[in-house]
Amino acid sequence: MELKSSIIEVAKSHGLQAVAVVSCVGSLEKAQLRMANAETVSELTGPYEIVSLVGRVARDGHAHLHMSLSDSQGTVVGGHMVGGCVVYTTAEVVLVELVDVVFDRTAVVDPGSGFRELCISRRN
C-alpha cells in the first residue's frame, strides 16, 4: 500500500474539505522524500520507522505532507513526502477534519517559491 495516495483517497472518498494529518505510527519499506531546497527526490529503501507525519489535504486532494523516518540505527531523515512510500507493517494515520473551513490552493503563485499558495476560507 502506498501511504500518500491512501491518505488522499480516504479524504476524497469521505468528501473531506480541510484535513490535518496530525499523527502516524508505523513503518515503510520504501520512501521518496524531497529534502530542504533540493531539486531531486531521495529514494530510500528500508525498513524505516515512521517517526512523524504531519501536513494537510485540500478539498481537491492536493496534499502537502512532511515526514521523518528512522532507520535501524536510529538515524533520522526527513523531508517533503513525494509519494512512493510503501507501508512495511502498518501505518496508523490520524486525520482530523476542520469542519468550519475549506482548504484550497489558489491561483496565486508565491514569487519566491513558485508554488501555489494555500487558501483557507470559511465554509458556507
Secondary structure, DSSP 4 states (H G I P E B T S, - for coil): -BHHHHHHHHHHHTT-SEEEEEEEEEEEEEEEEE-TT-SSPEEEEEEEEEEEEEEEEETTS-EEEEEEEE-TT--EEEEEEEEEEEEEEEEEEEEEE-TTEEEEEEEEE-TTT-PEEEEEEE--
